[in-house]
Amino acid sequence: MWTPISLIELEEWISRGESKLEGEPLNFWNLIKIVPQKWQEKEYGKEAGGFWVVAIFGNAVVFYNDIEDGFNISPYAAYGQISEYAL
């Protein structure tokens, strides 16, 4: 069984990534990032109460995938619900 990432650990990951950005990538990140929120995902997200979503753009979200230990992009149709699990 995997262990979900804590909000503090997630914020450290984000901070490290942000420190490497500059120019247009940083501007884009600043436009799409949100305060991390747990969103539901029906296939794998139940065990830890969902996944941390860290950015929204269009009909997609960037979330931290605790299972694969990295960030992923997935579509969403309803706010708070990741439509499909992505690796």
C-alpha positions in Angstrom: 0.0 0.0 0.0 1.2 3.5 -0.8 1.4 6.3 1.6 -0.2 9.6 0.6 2.0 12.7 0.5 1.4 15.3 3.2 0.5 18.9 2.4 3.9 20.0 3.8 5.8 17.6 1.6 3.8 18.6 -1.4 4.5 22.3 -0.8 8.2 21.5 -0.6 8.0 19.7 -4.0 6.2 22.7 -5.5 8.6 25.2 -4.0 11.6 23.3 -5.5 10.0 23.2 -8.9 9.1 26.9 -8.8 12.6 27.9 -7.9 13.8 26.4 -11.3 11.2 28.4 -13.3 11.7 31.8 -14.9 10.3 33.8 -17.7 7.3 32.5 -19.7 7.1 29.1 -17.9 7.0 30.9 -14.5 4.3 33.3 -15.8 2.2 30.3 -17.1 2.6 28.4 -13.8 1.5 31.5 -11.9 -1.6 31.7 -14.0 -2.7 28.1 -13.5 -1.6 27.2 -10.0 -4.0 26.9 -7.1 -3.8 26.3 -3.4 -3.5 22.5 -3.3 -6.8 20.8 -2.9 -7.8 17.1 -2.5 -9.9 16.0 -5.5 -11.6 12.7 -5.9 -10.7 10.1 -8.4 -12.9 7.0 -8.6 -10.4 4.4 -9.7 -7.3 4.9 -7.4 -8.0 8.0 -5.3 -10.3 6.5 -2.7 -7.5 5.1 -0.5 -6.2 8.5 0.5 -9.2 10.6 0.1 -8.2 11.7 -3.4 -5.2 13.3 -5.0 -3.7 16.8 -4.4 -4.6 19.1 -7.4 -2.1 21.9 -7.7 -3.1 23.6 -11.0 -6.1 24.0 -13.3 -6.1 25.0 -17.0 -9.0 24.6 -19.3 -10.6 21.2 -18.7 -7.5 19.7 -17.2 -5.8 19.5 -13.8 -2.2 19.0 -12.7 -2.2 16.7 -9.7 0.4 14.9 -7.5 0.2 11.2 -8.1 1.2 9.6 -4.8 1.1 6.1 -6.4 3.7 7.0 -9.1 5.4 9.7 -7.1 5.2 12.5 -9.5 2.9 15.1 -11.2 0.3 14.1 -13.8 -2.3 15.9 -16.0 -5.8 14.6 -16.3 -9.1 15.9 -17.6 -12.0 16.9 -15.3 -15.6 17.7 -16.0 -16.9 18.6 -12.6 -14.9 20.7 -10.1 -13.4 18.5 -7.4 -13.5 15.3 -9.5 -10.6 14.0 -11.6 -12.2 12.3 -14.6 -9.6 9.7 -15.2 -6.4 8.4 -13.7 -3.3 9.2 -15.7 0.3 8.1 -15.3 
